[in-house]
Amino acid sequence: MSGVLSGALQTARWWVQDYVYAAGRQILSAASRTKPEDFLSGTRRPVVVIPGVYEDWRFMLPLVKRLHEAGHPVHVLALLRRNRHAVPKAADSIAGYIRERELTDVMIVAHSKGGLIGKFVMMQLDPERRIAGMVAVCTPFSGSRYASFMLLPSLRAFSPRSAVTMQLAREERVNQHITSVYGGFDPHIPEGSVLPGARNIQLDTAGHFRILADEETVRTILDIAAAP
């Protein structure tokens, strides 16, 4: 009984820590005056960052800064705003951005919904193979059962039964170019983020948002972005 109680308390602690981190990042994002063009310099592989739903690009600003400090030109799409667009529409914006700027050997770094957008681009909108790969952190590749209970269409879209989720799950051709990173517990994705055929990395941490600040997550992303 004590073990069950201890596990429940640990789970509750993870939930609280995750939401405290997310709330803090949202406040800091809203207050930040950092501009996308501040991170375009660099001589290493270009990185395109795609945040999750209800996150603007500044939500991932600490990671953007680390990638830029490592020598990567980092591209973000302010036009996505808080990323409430449907996955195909957002993917079209990403693909257009990459094409218009003639980027090649691109590494996508994505959080949550951003990984679905990135995979959609790789599946259907990258005929010139400009994208080398993607690191997706806590992405609901198989959907989330909680989505069915959400009132907002932008959240119900993550249901395992949604057309886009099923389409993305069926297509495994590009999975070999994707690394899925996740912790041992994700309060938003009980199904987990394992992607068949991809490189799946479970880190010794927990959370859906706070994992972005975990040093092991950052090191994993930096290593993959720098790899040949």
ZAKOLDREN-499580 format. One record per residue (C-alpha): residue in three letters; residue number from 1; x, y, z. Coordinates in steps of 0.2 Angstrom, whole numbers, padded with zeros to 4 digits. Layout:
REM ZAKOLDREN-499580
+---------+-----+-------+-------+-------+
: residuo : num :  east : north :    up :
+---------+-----+-------+-------+-------+
:     ALA : NUM :     X :     Y :     Z :
...
+---------+-----+-------+-------+-------+
This chain:
REM ZAKOLDREN-499580
+---------+-----+-------+-------+-------+
: residuo : num :  east : north :    up :
+---------+-----+-------+-------+-------+
:     MET :   1 :  0000 :  0000 :  0000 :
:     SER :   2 :  0014 :  0012 :  0005 :
:     GLY :   3 :  0022 :  0008 : -0012 :
:     VAL :   4 :  0006 :  0013 : -0022 :
:     LEU :   5 :  0005 :  0029 : -0012 :
:     SER :   6 :  0023 :  0033 : -0015 :
:     GLY :   7 :  0020 :  0030 : -0033 :
:     ALA :   8 :  0005 :  0041 : -0034 :
:     LEU :   9 :  0014 :  0055 : -0024 :
:     GLN :  10 :  0028 :  0054 : -0037 :
:     THR :  11 :  0016 :  0055 : -0051 :
:     ALA :  12 :  0008 :  0070 : -0044 :
:     ARG :  13 :  0024 :  0078 : -0041 :
:     TRP :  14 :  0029 :  0076 : -0059 :
:     TRP :  15 :  0012 :  0084 : -0065 :
:     VAL :  16 :  0015 :  0099 : -0054 :
:     GLN :  17 :  0033 :  0101 : -0059 :
:     ASP :  18 :  0028 :  0100 : -0077 :
:     TYR :  19 :  0015 :  0113 : -0076 :
:     VAL :  20 :  0025 :  0125 : -0066 :
:     TYR :  21 :  0039 :  0124 : -0079 :
:     ALA :  22 :  0026 :  0126 : -0094 :
:     ALA :  23 :  0018 :  0141 : -0085 :
:     GLY :  24 :  0035 :  0149 : -0082 :
:     ARG :  25 :  0040 :  0147 : -0100 :
:     GLN :  26 :  0024 :  0154 : -0106 :
:     ILE :  27 :  0027 :  0170 : -0096 :
:     LEU :  28 :  0045 :  0172 : -0101 :
:     SER :  29 :  0040 :  0169 : -0119 :
:     ALA :  30 :  0027 :  0183 : -0118 :
:     ALA :  31 :  0039 :  0195 : -0110 :
:     SER :  32 :  0054 :  0191 : -0122 :
:     ARG :  33 :  0059 :  0203 : -0136 :
:     THR :  34 :  0071 :  0191 : -0144 :
:     LYS :  35 :  0069 :  0191 : -0163 :
:     PRO :  36 :  0070 :  0176 : -0175 :
:     GLU :  37 :  0084 :  0184 : -0185 :
:     ASP :  38 :  0096 :  0184 : -0169 :
:     PHE :  39 :  0099 :  0165 : -0172 :
:     LEU :  40 :  0102 :  0164 : -0191 :
:     SER :  41 :  0121 :  0165 : -0190 :
:     GLY :  42 :  0132 :  0149 : -0190 :
:     THR :  43 :  0142 :  0137 : -0200 :
:     ARG :  44 :  0135 :  0120 : -0195 :
:     ARG :  45 :  0120 :  0111 : -0200 :
:     PRO :  46 :  0104 :  0122 : -0201 :
:     VAL :  47 :  0091 :  0118 : -0188 :
:     VAL :  48 :  0072 :  0121 : -0190 :
:     VAL :  49 :  0063 :  0122 : -0173 :
:     ILE :  50 :  0045 :  0118 : -0172 :
:     PRO :  51 :  0036 :  0120 : -0155 :
:     GLY :  52 :  0021 :  0111 : -0149 :
:     VAL :  53 :  0003 :  0116 : -0148 :
:     TYR :  54 : -0001 :  0133 : -0139 :
:     GLU :  55 :  0018 :  0136 : -0139 :
:     ASP :  56 :  0026 :  0150 : -0149 :
:     TRP :  57 :  0044 :  0148 : -0154 :
:     ARG :  58 :  0051 :  0157 : -0139 :
:     PHE :  59 :  0044 :  0143 : -0128 :
:     MET :  60 :  0059 :  0133 : -0134 :
:     LEU :  61 :  0071 :  0148 : -0133 :
:     PRO :  62 :  0083 :  0140 : -0120 :
:     LEU :  63 :  0086 :  0126 : -0133 :
:     VAL :  64 :  0087 :  0138 : -0147 :
:     LYS :  65 :  0101 :  0147 : -0139 :
:     ARG :  66 :  0110 :  0131 : -0135 :
:     LEU :  67 :  0109 :  0126 : -0153 :
:     HIS :  68 :  0115 :  0143 : -0159 :
:     GLU :  69 :  0129 :  0143 : -0147 :
:     ALA :  70 :  0135 :  0126 : -0154 :
:     GLY :  71 :  0137 :  0135 : -0171 :
:     HIS :  72 :  0120 :  0130 : -0179 :
:     PRO :  73 :  0110 :  0143 : -0188 :
:     VAL :  74 :  0093 :  0141 : -0180 :
:     HIS :  75 :  0077 :  0145 : -0190 :
:     VAL :  76 :  0060 :  0148 : -0182 :
:     LEU :  77 :  0043 :  0152 : -0190 :
:     ALA :  78 :  0035 :  0166 : -0180 :
:     LEU :  79 :  0021 :  0165 : -0192 :
:     LEU :  80 :  0015 :  0149 : -0184 :
:     ARG :  81 :  0011 :  0160 : -0169 :
:     ARG :  82 :  0005 :  0148 : -0155 :
:     ASN :  83 :  0005 :  0133 : -0167 :
:     ARG :  84 : -0014 :  0131 : -0167 :
:     HIS :  85 : -0015 :  0127 : -0186 :
:     ALA :  86 : -0020 :  0109 : -0192 :
:     VAL :  87 : -0004 :  0098 : -0195 :
:     PRO :  88 : -0005 :  0099 : -0214 :
:     LYS :  89 : -0007 :  0118 : -0215 :
:     ALA :  90 :  0008 :  0120 : -0202 :
:     ALA :  91 :  0018 :  0108 : -0212 :
:     ASP :  92 :  0015 :  0117 : -0228 :
:     SER :  93 :  0022 :  0133 : -0220 :
:     ILE :  94 :  0037 :  0124 : -0214 :
:     ALA :  95 :  0041 :  0116 : -0231 :
:     GLY :  96 :  0038 :  0133 : -0240 :
:     TYR :  97 :  0050 :  0141 : -0228 :
:     ILE :  98 :  0064 :  0128 : -0231 :
:     ARG :  99 :  0061 :  0129 : -0249 :
:     GLU : 100 :  0061 :  0148 : -0251 :
:     ARG : 101 :  0077 :  0149 : -0241 :
:     GLU : 102 :  0085 :  0135 : -0251 :
:     LEU : 103 :  0090 :  0126 : -0235 :
:     THR : 104 :  0098 :  0109 : -0236 :
:     ASP : 105 :  0104 :  0096 : -0224 :
:     VAL : 106 :  0091 :  0102 : -0212 :
:     MET : 107 :  0089 :  0095 : -0195 :
:     ILE : 108 :  0071 :  0098 : -0188 :
:     VAL : 109 :  0070 :  0099 : -0169 :
:     ALA : 110 :  0052 :  0098 : -0163 :
:     HIS : 111 :  0042 :  0097 : -0147 :
:     SER : 112 :  0026 :  0087 : -0146 :
:     LYS : 113 :  0014 :  0092 : -0160 :
:     GLY : 114 :  0029 :  0099 : -0169 :
:     GLY : 115 :  0035 :  0081 : -0172 :
:     LEU : 116 :  0019 :  0077 : -0181 :
:     ILE : 117 :  0021 :  0093 : -0192 :
:     GLY : 118 :  0039 :  0088 : -0195 :
:     LYS : 119 :  0035 :  0070 : -0200 :
:     PHE : 120 :  0021 :  0076 : -0211 :
:     VAL : 121 :  0034 :  0088 : -0220 :
:     MET : 122 :  0046 :  0073 : -0222 :
:     MET : 123 :  0032 :  0061 : -0229 :
:     GLN : 124 :  0024 :  0072 : -0242 :
:     LEU : 125 :  0032 :  0089 : -0244 :
:     ASP : 126 :  0051 :  0086 : -0246 :
:     PRO : 127 :  0053 :  0079 : -0263 :
:     GLU : 128 :  0071 :  0087 : -0264 :
:     ARG : 129 :  0076 :  0078 : -0248 :
:     ARG : 130 :  0082 :  0095 : -0240 :
:     ILE : 131 :  0078 :  0087 : -0223 :
:     ALA : 132 :  0092 :  0076 : -0216 :
:     GLY : 133 :  0082 :  0071 : -0200 :
:     MET : 134 :  0072 :  0076 : -0185 :
:     VAL : 135 :  0073 :  0075 : -0166 :
:     ALA : 136 :  0056 :  0075 : -0159 :
:     VAL : 137 :  0053 :  0077 : -0140 :
:     CYS : 138 :  0038 :  0070 : -0132 :
:     THR : 139 :  0028 :  0068 : -0149 :
:     PRO : 140 :  0011 :  0059 : -0149 :
:     PHE : 141 :  0015 :  0048 : -0164 :
:     SER : 142 :  0001 :  0036 : -0159 :
:     GLY : 143 : -0010 :  0050 : -0152 :
:     SER : 144 : -0016 :  0053 : -0135 :
:     ARG : 145 : -0032 :  0045 : -0128 :
:     TYR : 146 : -0035 :  0061 : -0118 :
:     ALA : 147 : -0038 :  0071 : -0134 :
:     SER : 148 : -0055 :  0063 : -0135 :
:     PHE : 149 : -0060 :  0073 : -0120 :
:     MET : 150 : -0054 :  0090 : -0125 :
:     LEU : 151 : -0066 :  0103 : -0130 :
:     LEU : 152 : -0055 :  0112 : -0142 :
:     PRO : 153 : -0053 :  0105 : -0160 :
:     SER : 154 : -0034 :  0109 : -0159 :
:     LEU : 155 : -0032 :  0097 : -0145 :
:     ARG : 156 : -0045 :  0084 : -0151 :
:     ALA : 157 : -0034 :  0082 : -0167 :
:     PHE : 158 : -0022 :  0072 : -0156 :
:     SER : 159 : -0035 :  0058 : -0154 :
:     PRO : 160 : -0028 :  0041 : -0160 :
:     ARG : 161 : -0043 :  0040 : -0171 :
:     SER : 162 : -0040 :  0056 : -0180 :
:     ALA : 163 : -0037 :  0055 : -0199 :
:     VAL : 164 : -0020 :  0064 : -0198 :
:     THR : 165 : -0014 :  0053 : -0183 :
:     MET : 166 : -0019 :  0037 : -0192 :
:     GLN : 167 : -0011 :  0043 : -0208 :
:     LEU : 168 :  0006 :  0048 : -0199 :
:     ALA : 169 :  0006 :  0031 : -0190 :
:     ARG : 170 :  0003 :  0021 : -0206 :
:     GLU : 171 :  0018 :  0029 : -0215 :
:     GLU : 172 :  0034 :  0022 : -0208 :
:     ARG : 173 :  0046 :  0025 : -0223 :
:     VAL : 174 :  0053 :  0041 : -0215 :
:     ASN : 175 :  0054 :  0034 : -0197 :
:     GLN : 176 :  0072 :  0029 : -0200 :
:     HIS : 177 :  0077 :  0047 : -0201 :
:     ILE : 178 :  0068 :  0052 : -0185 :
:     THR : 179 :  0074 :  0051 : -0167 :
:     SER : 180 :  0060 :  0051 : -0154 :
:     VAL : 181 :  0066 :  0057 : -0137 :
:     TYR : 182 :  0055 :  0055 : -0121 :
:     GLY : 183 :  0055 :  0052 : -0102 :
:     GLY : 184 :  0048 :  0038 : -0092 :
:     PHE : 185 :  0032 :  0047 : -0088 :
:     ASP : 186 :  0022 :  0059 : -0099 :
:     PRO : 187 :  0006 :  0066 : -0091 :
:     HIS : 188 : -0001 :  0070 : -0108 :
:     ILE : 189 :  0004 :  0055 : -0119 :
:     PRO : 190 :  0000 :  0039 : -0109 :
:     GLU : 191 :  0003 :  0029 : -0125 :
:     GLY : 192 :  0021 :  0035 : -0125 :
:     SER : 193 :  0031 :  0042 : -0140 :
:     VAL : 194 :  0039 :  0026 : -0146 :
:     LEU : 195 :  0040 :  0027 : -0165 :
:     PRO : 196 :  0042 :  0010 : -0175 :
:     GLY : 197 :  0058 :  0010 : -0185 :
:     ALA : 198 :  0064 :  0026 : -0178 :
:     ARG : 199 :  0078 :  0028 : -0165 :
:     ASN : 200 :  0069 :  0029 : -0149 :
:     ILE : 201 :  0078 :  0036 : -0133 :
:     GLN : 202 :  0070 :  0036 : -0116 :
:     LEU : 203 :  0079 :  0047 : -0104 :
:     ASP : 204 :  0080 :  0046 : -0085 :
:     THR : 205 :  0067 :  0060 : -0083 :
:     ALA : 206 :  0049 :  0064 : -0083 :
:     GLY : 207 :  0036 :  0076 : -0090 :
:     HIS : 208 :  0030 :  0083 : -0106 :
:     PHE : 209 :  0037 :  0101 : -0105 :
:     ARG : 210 :  0050 :  0101 : -0092 :
:     ILE : 211 :  0060 :  0088 : -0102 :
:     LEU : 212 :  0065 :  0102 : -0114 :
:     ALA : 213 :  0076 :  0109 : -0100 :
:     ASP : 214 :  0084 :  0093 : -0095 :
:     GLU : 215 :  0103 :  0093 : -0098 :
:     GLU : 216 :  0102 :  0075 : -0105 :
:     THR : 217 :  0089 :  0081 : -0118 :
:     VAL : 218 :  0099 :  0095 : -0123 :
:     ARG : 219 :  0115 :  0085 : -0125 :
:     THR : 220 :  0106 :  0072 : -0135 :
:     ILE : 221 :  0099 :  0085 : -0147 :
:     LEU : 222 :  0116 :  0093 : -0149 :
:     ASP : 223 :  0124 :  0077 : -0153 :
:     ILE : 224 :  0112 :  0072 : -0166 :
:     ALA : 225 :  0112 :  0089 : -0174 :
:     ALA : 226 :  0131 :  0089 : -0175 :
:     ALA : 227 :  0132 :  0071 : -0182 :
:     PRO : 228 :  0137 :  0068 : -0200 :
+---------+-----+-------+-------+-------+
